[in-house]
Amino acid sequence: MCEIMENLLNESRNEGRMEGRIEAEQNMVIRLVQKGRSLTDIIDATDWSQEQILAFLQSKNIQLAQ
């Protein structure tokens, strides 16, 4: 029984880490856009695809500087 609980705790921690990493990357994208960085710079910094970045920015109503 202890092993089952330990596995559940580990799964929960891993999910929390993944959520934290995603949130950190999203915040980085927002900061880079606010600093006027290009789409290419953001792709390089995050390893997200162009489609992922544009979809995320659209979901937040944020536009890249032209």
Rosetta silent file (secondary structure, phi, psi, omega in degrees, C-alpha in Angstrom):
SEQUENCE: MCEIMENLLNESRNEGRMEGRIEAEQNMVIRLVQKGRSLTDIIDATDWSQEQILAFLQSKNIQLAQ
SCORE:     score description
SCORE:     0.000 S_00000001
   1 L     0.000  -37.744  179.278    0.000    0.000    0.000 S_00000001
   2 H   -62.974  -36.533 -179.847    2.863    2.369    0.765 S_00000001
   3 H   -65.355  -39.113  178.670    4.279    1.805   -2.712 S_00000001
   4 H   -63.273  -45.843  179.608    0.958    2.781   -4.302 S_00000001
   5 H   -64.237  -39.126  178.503    0.805    5.997   -2.280 S_00000001
   6 H   -63.295  -42.224  178.186    4.429    6.748   -3.112 S_00000001
   7 H   -64.188  -40.409  177.812    3.720    6.285   -6.823 S_00000001
   8 H   -64.443  -41.497  177.529    0.699    8.585   -6.613 S_00000001
   9 H   -63.042  -42.346  179.087    2.760   11.248   -4.845 S_00000001
  10 H   -63.736  -41.372  177.293    5.489   10.991   -7.473 S_00000001
  11 H   -61.598  -43.622 -179.990    2.941   11.339  -10.282 S_00000001
  12 H   -62.564  -42.506  178.815    1.466   14.397   -8.597 S_00000001
  13 H   -64.623  -41.866  179.749    4.892   15.988   -8.184 S_00000001
  14 H   -63.416  -41.364  177.742    5.777   15.309  -11.819 S_00000001
  15 H   -63.403  -40.809  178.725    2.528   16.891  -12.998 S_00000001
  16 H   -63.985  -40.308  177.677    3.215   19.924  -10.814 S_00000001
  17 H   -64.522  -42.311 -179.251    6.712   20.289  -12.228 S_00000001
  18 H   -64.153  -43.627  178.138    5.398   20.042  -15.780 S_00000001
  19 H   -62.390  -40.734  178.866    2.727   22.657  -15.104 S_00000001
  20 H   -64.365  -40.003  179.194    5.343   24.924  -13.536 S_00000001
  21 H   -65.976  -43.089  179.002    7.644   24.520  -16.528 S_00000001
  22 H   -62.934  -44.414  179.522    4.845   25.311  -18.973 S_00000001
  23 H   -62.355  -40.570  178.718    3.835   28.381  -16.981 S_00000001
  24 H   -63.614  -40.928  178.792    7.457   29.576  -16.880 S_00000001
  25 H   -66.592  -39.905  177.647    7.750   29.169  -20.661 S_00000001
  26 H   -62.161  -43.096  178.421    4.488   31.044  -21.203 S_00000001
  27 H   -64.155  -36.604  177.781    5.729   33.890  -19.013 S_00000001
  28 H   -64.230  -43.016  178.640    8.988   33.939  -20.964 S_00000001
  29 H   -59.619  -45.740 -179.571    7.094   34.243  -24.252 S_00000001
  30 H   -61.920  -45.470  179.842    5.073   37.151  -22.878 S_00000001
  31 H   -62.502  -41.486 -179.952    8.207   38.921  -21.587 S_00000001
  32 H   -64.912  -39.366  177.015   10.026   38.462  -24.900 S_00000001
  33 H   -64.542  -43.748  179.834    7.070   39.878  -26.826 S_00000001
  34 H   -62.206  -29.154  177.905    6.892   42.833  -24.429 S_00000001
  35 L   -84.878    0.419  176.514   10.588   43.471  -25.090 S_00000001
  36 L    81.946   18.928 -179.508    9.905   43.548  -28.827 S_00000001
  37 L   -70.459  153.058 -179.292   11.740   40.311  -29.684 S_00000001
  38 L   -78.288  164.265  177.139   11.108   38.676  -33.035 S_00000001
  39 H   -59.492  -40.188  178.461    9.230   35.446  -33.543 S_00000001
  40 H   -61.288  -42.717  177.661   12.520   33.775  -34.476 S_00000001
  41 H   -61.361  -41.025 -178.617   14.096   34.917  -31.191 S_00000001
  42 H   -68.240  -40.817  176.708   11.149   33.537  -29.240 S_00000001
  43 H   -59.978  -45.679  179.833   11.315   30.213  -31.078 S_00000001
  44 H   -62.577  -38.315 -176.230   15.033   29.968  -30.291 S_00000001
  45 H   -75.403  -28.051 -172.806   14.494   30.820  -26.622 S_00000001
  46 H  -112.775  -19.434 -171.598   11.627   28.397  -26.021 S_00000001
  47 L    64.146   19.018  172.544   11.927   25.620  -28.593 S_00000001
  48 L   -83.266  155.093  175.152    8.216   26.126  -29.262 S_00000001
  49 L   -78.909  163.910  177.809    7.035   25.972  -32.841 S_00000001
  50 H   -58.212  -41.846 -178.842    5.810   29.071  -34.633 S_00000001
  51 H   -63.742  -40.947  178.976    2.276   27.666  -34.506 S_00000001
  52 H   -62.884  -44.723 -178.138    2.464   27.074  -30.743 S_00000001
  53 H   -64.517  -48.576 -178.386    3.684   30.597  -30.093 S_00000001
  54 H   -63.904  -39.472  178.150    1.124   32.258  -32.318 S_00000001
  55 H   -65.330  -42.063  178.442   -1.725   30.166  -30.872 S_00000001
  56 H   -62.816  -47.498 -179.571   -0.631   30.984  -27.323 S_00000001
  57 H   -62.142  -39.593  178.468   -0.356   34.701  -28.075 S_00000001
  58 H   -63.850  -39.714 -179.966   -3.748   34.678  -29.769 S_00000001
  59 H   -64.804  -24.828  179.849   -5.293   32.958  -26.726 S_00000001
  60 L  -100.791    5.107 -177.042   -3.920   35.799  -24.568 S_00000001
  61 L    55.781   43.600  178.554   -4.875   38.554  -27.067 S_00000001
  62 L  -114.605  134.649  179.761   -1.229   39.544  -27.455 S_00000001
  63 L  -113.064  143.202  174.772    0.191   40.646  -30.781 S_00000001
  64 L   -70.652  146.471  175.952    3.794   40.544  -31.924 S_00000001
  65 L   -68.287  142.422 -178.831    5.353   43.903  -32.749 S_00000001
  66 L   -91.642    0.000    0.000    5.577   44.460  -36.479 S_00000001
